[in-house]
Amino acid sequence: MTILSLTELTEADLLNLHSARSINIVLGKWLESDIDLFFGPLLIADITLKVSENVTWDKVLVVCGFFKSRRDAKGSGWGISIPKGFSMHNIGKFHREIAALNMQE
């Protein structure tokens, strides 16, 4: 399992994000056991992305390669904040999966 920070991504990290079939996102105060509980047993190839608490879906989806621009993401209805709790979505014609765990207080 790879845990990346949204603010410290390298070019290689971006390539991995753009080619991943599923991406997990965590916000707030979380433990590694929370990741295993909500996202299931993770493999070495699985990617988990740490993001700040005030980030919105559009920014995350552009960084992960789901959309080319924030404008495209917002136009598709993703200009909203990530809701508290657990959420999972399939996006695009290839049904790439993105799951978020928002552990904010």
N, C-alpha and C positions, 0 to 999 in steps of 0.2 A: 504494500500500500504506500502511495506517495501522498504526502500532505504538502501542498503548496500555498503560499501566501499571495493574494491578489496584487499586493504592492511590490513584490519581489520576483516577478516572473522573468525568466530568460527566454531567448528565442527558442531554445529546445523545449522549454516548458510549454510555450504557446503551440508549438507543433504537436506535442502530445495532447494538449487540450483539444485542438481542432480535429484530431483524428480519433479521439476516444468515443466509444459507443455510449458510455454512461459516465456522468460526472456527479460527484457528491459535493454539496456546499454546506459549510458550517458557519454559524454566526454566534456571537455571545460567548458565555462561559460554558465550555463543554469539556468532557473527558474522553480519552480514547475509547473507553468502554461504551460511551454514548454512541460513538461512530459504529462500533460493532453491533450494538443493539438495534439501531434504526436502519442502518444500511446493509445489515446482514454480514456474514463472514466475508471479509474482503480479501481479494487476491493481490499479488504483488503489482499487477498491471492496473489496478483500480486507482483512480485519482480523486483526492479530496482537496477541495479548495477552501482556504480560510479567507473570509471577507470581513470588512468592517461592518459595524452594526447599522450604519446609515446608507448602505449601498442599495441600489434598486435593481430589479430584474434586468432592465435593459442593459445596464453596464456589464453585468455578469454574463449575459448571453452573447454580447459582442466579443468580450474577451475569450469566451469559450468557443467562438466560431459558429454559433447558431445563426447570427445575423451579421451583415457586413457593416452596419452602422447603428448607432443608437436611435437614429431617426427611423430606420426600418423596424427596429424592435418596438419602439413606441407606437408606430403605425399599426403594428400587429397586436397591440393591446398589452405590451409588456412594460410599460412605463410606470409600474407600481412598485411599492416596497415589498420585500419578501415577508410573508406573513409569519407570525409566531407559531412555533410548533413544527410539525413535519409536513412537507408537501412534495409531491412527485409529479412530473410532467413528461410527456413524450412530445417532441417538437420536430417538425419538418417531415418531408416525405420519406426520410430514412428512419423516422421514429427514434431519434437519439433521445436518450433518457437523461433527465437532470432532476436531482432530488436535493432538497434543502432542509436543513435542521437549524431552526432559529431558536436558540436557547436564551434569548434576552429576558431580563427580569422585568 
